[in-house]
Amino acid sequence: MGPGSAVGLLLLCGLGGGARVLHSLQYLFVTVSDPSPGIPRFQAMGYMDGNLFVHYNSDSKRCQPRTQWIEDNVGQEYWDRVTEIAQTIQQLSYDGLNTLRDRYNQSGRAHTLQYMSGCDLLDDGSTKGYTQVGYDGKDFITFDMDNMTFIPAVPEAEATKRKWEQDESIAETLKNYLENICGERLKKYVRYGQLELERRVSPTVRVSGKEQEDGILTLTCRAHGFYPRPIVLSWLKDGEVRDQDTQWGGLAPNSDGTYYTWASIEAHPGDKDRFRCRVEHASLLQPGLYALEPHSDLLSILLPVAAVVLVAITIIGVLLWKLRAGKAPHAGREAGQELLNGSPDQPHRAADGSASLQGRTGMATARPQAWPWALPAQHQSFLLNSCMGWMSCNRRLLLAAAPLLCAAASPSAAGNEQGLNLELLLPHKC
């Protein structure tokens, strides 16, 4: 990734300058032409601050909660409505994908249609909305709310632009959603999940250096264990920001719900003391400045040595265990019989053939948290191939009506969600 694209990625992910993003609400829809086991043909996902809170797919055919706070604050009517909306979007997405395949004159290999829409709550109290469409991992068309137009990213999107702009109600309805309804929904969800969404966890920051064969020193600033998701990492040389020379990594989730990211820059070894990594995060009262750790090179040497020592200790331990086992044949036979009969730490087979883990029940129920798009592990490489090519896992993936998945879920007192025309927001013919 070049410097320009890296800066673009930061801006999209809320790492850039200007008003700071406090909370975000976004909906992602992914449709594939060639589904396979574990990869449904259609998926709809809603995220609050990058955390999955609602999910639907064409296999389950139901919209389901993914966080306790949404489940505790809405009733069955909510889930019935969002399920109905998701099923409508599902069919329209199928039609849209088929239209684009015909327009590109494509057949055979798998193709992917991606939609994303949502809004951000900024620290000045305002909200900013976005809607975008992607096809096969690349930008296709974007809604420009300021000018009420659609911006094609490829020649094949010109026909879509003409069709959507012929009906002015499409842009007007979208703008109303992005400026009003989305913001109302976002603030309501923040109230629902306040304890979770407004928690603050400071990042742990480490700066390391590695000298390359050509003599250039690569400085890497790693921040991990922070929440919420938005963070800014900047490299400074003599106090001057060097974004044009910086390469950024993506924001990745940890299993405990916190996040991890990094930024690196190349320098001459003699200049290493002139560089600082600046970290800005909601949990910090003021930006932190971090220099190259003096023992980072020594640590890179000691870690492999420690690994070798650990392996040696393990081998010695195994040999000693075998030696003791040879001196206690009766104990060995008893242990073997225990394994045959079912030990406390082994799966116990019931009469009906099902298995249950006795003893360490915590191990049986523990499961890792979801990744950024909250998909099963076997899905990750599939969506990475699609998303990463599209503006480096662009957080602006989606189509005109994606926002409505949960926006129209429960009517407001004013009734501004009633009567929304899904056909206008989700034109099924691209």
N, C-alpha and C positions, 0 to 999 in steps of 0.2 A: 504494500500500500504506500503510495507516495504521500508527501506532506500535504498536498491539497486535499486528497480524499480523506486523509486522517482528520484534518480540521473539520471537514464536512461531517464526518461521522460524529465528532464531538458535539457539533452544533445540534445534530439530530437527536443525540442521546441526552441533551440537557447539560452538556459540559462547557458550552460556550459562554461568551460574555452577555451583558444586558441583564434584564430581569431574570431572577433565579426561579426555576421550577420548584414549587412546593409539593404538588401532587399531580398525578396524571391518570386519566381514564382513557383506555384504548381498547378497540375491538379488532381482532384479527380473524380473517376467514381464509382458509386454504382449501382449494379444490384441485384434485389430481385426476388425470384421465385414465390412469392405470393403477387402481388400488391394489394392495397386496396385504397379506396377513400382518396385522399390527399397524397398517397405514390405511385408515378409512378414506373413502372417496371424498368426503367433505368433513371439515372441522370448523367449528366456531368457538373462539376463545375470548373472554373478557378479562382485562388486567387492570388492577389498581396499583399504581406505583410499581409497575413491572411484575406484580405478583398475581398469578391466576386466581380469579374468584368465581368464575362461571365457565362451564364447558359444555359443548354439544358436539356430537359426531353422528355420521350417517349410520353407524352400526347400532348405537344405543337408542337413537331417535328421541332422546330426552335431554333437556337442558338441566344441568345438575350443579349444585354448589361445590366449590373447592376451598372455601374458607368458612370457619365457624361464624365469623361476624355477619356474613350475608345470610347464612342459614337462620341465625337467631333473630333477624330483623325483617324478614319478608315471609309471606304466607304462600299457600299452595297456588293461589290465583296468579301470583308473580311467575312461578315456574311454568304454569300452563300457558301464560301469555308469551313468555320468551321462547318456549318450545315451539309454539305456533309460528312465531316470527322467524326463528331459525330454520324451520322446515320450508317456509316460503323462500327465504334467501338461498337455501340449498338448491331448490329447483331452478331459480333464476341463475345461480352460479353455474349449474350444469349447462344451461342454454348459452350463457356467455362464453364458457370455455369452448363449446362446440363452434360457436360463431368465429372465435379467434383462430381456431385450428383451420377452419375453412378459409379465412382471410389470408393466413400465412401459407395456405396450401400444404398443410402438415398432416401426416398420418404415421402410424407405426409407434414411434417412441413415446415415452411418457411426457406429458406437458402439465404445467402447474399455473393456476390462476390465483393470485394473492391480492387481498383487499385489506386495507387498514384505515381506520378513522377513529378520531378521538379528540381530546382536548387536554390542555395543561392549565393548572391553576398557578399563576405567577405570584411572586412575593409582593407585588404592588396591588394585589386584589383582582386583577384582570384575568381573563381566560383567553387562550389562543387555540383555535381548532385547526384541524387538518384532515384531508381525505386524499387517498392516493391508491392507484391500481398498479399492480405489477404482473408481468407475464413471463414465465420461464426464467425467473430470477433477475429480471431487468425491469426498469421503470417503463410504464406504458402510458399512463395519463394521470394528471394531478389537477385538483380543483383549486383555482385561485380565488379565494373568497373576497379579497379586496377589489378585484376587477370583475367578479362574477363571471369568470370564464374558465374553460378547461384547457390545460396546457398539455399538448401531446409530446411525448418523449421520443417517439419513433414514427416514421411515416404511416405505418399501419394504424396508428391511433387517430389520424386525421378524420376518418369516417366516423369514429366514435364522438369526437369533438363536435362535428357538424350535427349529428343526431341529437346529442344532449343539449346543445345550445339552441336548437330549433324550438324546444319547449322550455320557456323561461321559468316555468314553475319548478323545474328540477333544481336549478341553481338557487332559487329563492327558498325552497324547502330545506336544502342543504345548509344554507347560510343561517336560517332560523335555528336549525338544530345545533350547529357549531357555536353560534353566538349565545344561545339561550338555554336550550334543553340540556345540552351536554354539560354545561357548567353547573346547572341545577342538580343534575344527577351526580356529578363529581362531588359537589359539596355535601350532598346527602350521604354518599358512600363514605366520605371522610368522617362524618358523624357516626355512622354505623360502626366503622372499624377504627375509631380514634385511638384506642389503646395500642393497637397493632401498627397502624399507619403512621402515627406521630411519635413513635419511639425513636430514640437517637442513640446510635452506637458509633463511637469514634473509630476511625481507621487506624490500623497498625501499619506503620510505614517503614520500609527498609530500602536503602539505596546501595546497590552493589555495582561493581565494575569488572569487566572482562576484557583483557587486551587481546586483540586479534593478531593473526600472523603478520598482517601488514603494518603492525605497530599502532593501529588506531584503537583507542579505548572506548568501549561501549558502556555507557552508564545507564543503569536501569532503575527506575523508581517504582516500587511495588506497594500498592495499598490494598489491604485486605481486612475483612471482618467489619465493614462499615454498613450502616443503614441510616437513612434511606438511600436509594440508588444513586441520585445525582451527585456527582463529585467532579472536581476540576483538578487535573494534574498538569503542571506547567514546568518546563525546564528554564532556568534563568542562568545567564552567563554575565557575571559582573553586574547583577541586578536587572538585566535586560531580558525580557521574555523572548525565547527562541522557538516559537511555534513552527516556523518554517523548516527547522531542522529536526523536529521531534516526530517520533513515530509512536502512535498510541495503540494499545490493545483494547479489545472489546470489554464491556462490563459483563462479568460472569457471576452467577449465583453460587454461594456456598450452601452446604447441606443444612445449615442452621438458619437460612433465610437472609443472611448478610451477603455482601458482594465483594468482588475482587477485580482489580484492574491494574494496568501498568503503563508506563511511558518511558521511552528510551531515547538517547541522543548519543551521537558519536563525538569524541573529543580527542585531542592530543594528550597523551599521558601527563605531560608537564603542566597542562591547564586544568587538571582535575579539581584542584582546590578552588577554581573560579566558578564552578557550577553548583547550583542549588536546585533541589526539587521543591516546588511550592504546591501545597495541598490545601484546597478549599472544600469544606464540607459543612452541612447544616449542624453537625455535632460540635464543631470547633468555633470558639468565640472569635478567633482571628486565624488567618491562614498560617499554616505551619511551614517552616523552611527546614529542609533536610539535606545534609551533605553526605558525600561518599563515606561509608563506614570504614574506619582505618584498618579493620581486621577482615574485611570482606574477602580479600585474596587468600588470607590464611584459612578462612573458613572453608573456601572452595577446595582447599587441599585436605583439611582435616576431615571433612564429611566422607570422602571416599575411603580414607584410612579407617574411620570409625565403622563404616559398612563392612570392610574386610574383617576387622576385629570381631564384629558381631557375628558374621558368618562362621568364623573360626570357633567362637564360643558355642555356637549352635551345634556344629559338628562334634565338638568334644562332648557336649551334653548328650547327644544322641548315642555316641559310643559308650559313654558311662551308663546310660540307661540300658543299652543292650547287654552290657557286661553284668549289670545287676539282674536283669531279666534272666540271664543264663544261670544265675545262682539261685533263682527262685522259680523252678518249673511249676510248682503247684499254684503259685500266685498267677503265673501266666495262664495256666489252664482255667483258673477261676475267672480271670479277666475275659478270656475268650468265650467262656460260657455266658458271662454277663452280656457280652455283645450279641450273642445268638439270641438270648432271651429278651433283650431290649434294655439298654442302660438308661439312667436318668437323662443323659444328654443326647440320646438317639431317638429318631422318630419311632413312635409306638404305633403299630399297625392294628387298627380296630377290626372287629368281626366283619364289617361291611367293606373292608379293603381300604378305607381312608386312613390317612396318616395324620398324627398330631404329635407335636414336640412336647415331651414332658420335661419338667425340670426348668430349663432356661426359657420360660415362656416369653420373656422380653425380647429374646432374639427372634422369635417367630413372628412377632407383631411389628418389629421395627422396620421402617422403610425410609429410604432417602426422600428428601423433598424434591420438588420438581425443578427442572431447569428453566431458563427465562421464558420459553414458550410453554412450559409446563406439560411437555409430552413425555410418554414413556421413553426409556433409554433407546429402544430400537428405532424410534422415530428421529432421533437427534441428527444422525448423519444425513438423513433424507432432507430434513428441513434446512440444515446448514448448507447443503448444496444449492437449495433454492434461494434461501434468504441471503447468504453471504455474498452471492454474486449480485444481488440487488441492493446496491448502495451499502455494501458491507453490513448486512443484516439491518437494513433500514427500518427504523421504528415507525415509518410512515407508509406501511404497506397497503392500503385498502380502497374499496370502491364506495360509490356514492351512498349506498344505504346501509353499509355495515354498522354505522352508529346506532341504528334502531334496535339492535339485538336486545339491549336492556333499557334503552331510552324510553321505549314505549311500553315497558313492562308493567308499570303501575301508574294509573292516571294521576295527575296532580289535581289540586283543588280547583285550579283554573281550567283544567281539562285541555291543556295545550297539546297533549299527546293524542287526543281522540281524533279519529278521522284521518290520520296520516296515511298518505297513499304510498304503499310500498312499491307499486309499479313505477311511480315517478322517481323514487329514490334509487331503485334497483332496476334500471332498464335491462330487460333480459336479452336484448339484442345489442351487442356492442357495435 
